Amino acid sequence: KNSTDVGTALAMMGIDPYPVIASVDESWEGMWPRFRALFSNPEPFFAQVIRNAKDYNYSGYGIEFVPVDGFGTADDLTHFIDFVGNFSAVLHDNNMKLVVHQLYGASVLCSDPGRVAAAGVDWVSTLAHTYVADYDQFVNSVNRYLQMVPADKLSVGLSRFRGAQVSNTSLTSSEVDERFKFLHQTGVGSVEVWMAPLADFWYTEMEQWR
């Protein structure tokens, strides 16, 4: 409900805007009734997000449904996968794309990135699992996802900070270059950088990626 008119400005910069629809609630367990209602009747949601995308010049959407574990079931995962598959189809019919953020192991909805990738989504994102300062840990996290998700469907999350949390310590130019070189070798389909503002060397790397 908090769409903003940033899409046109980003498009003029040559950047494809993909707003993220994230799960937020005062209580984590309070999300499950909302998820189940959405999965059982997604058509009004699909209609609304397509209207928003056209109004605000979006290129597609991200989905980040990461409720805590302990309240979901195997049926919830199946319904979620059906939901993202249908959402992808609706977006594709309107020349848009979908990236699904999968914080592997955080919830039943994030327990099978491979099935999510096979549902027809454009990319599955590693999210914060690759927001790490240690290079070896970064490589290991990417490789773990590559065991589950085809490289061309994997989107790797990168943070400008030395970890998932906002801090005053950012990755250096050489550290960022090292990560991008590794990602080029893997053939992953996309990268997502969190968050702005970024140093100029980030944009140099991203231009080469494109």
Salt bridges, closest charged atoms under 4 A:
ASP25 OD2 - ARG34 NH2 3.05
GLU64 OE1 - HIS101 ND1 2.95
ASP76 OD2 - ARG36 NH2 2.75
ASP122 OD2 - HIS92 NE2 2.78
GLU175 OE1 - ARG162 NH1 2.76
ASP177 OD2 - LYS181 NZ 3.13
GLU192 OE1 - HIS101 NE2 2.97
GLU207 OE2 - ARG210 NH1 3.31
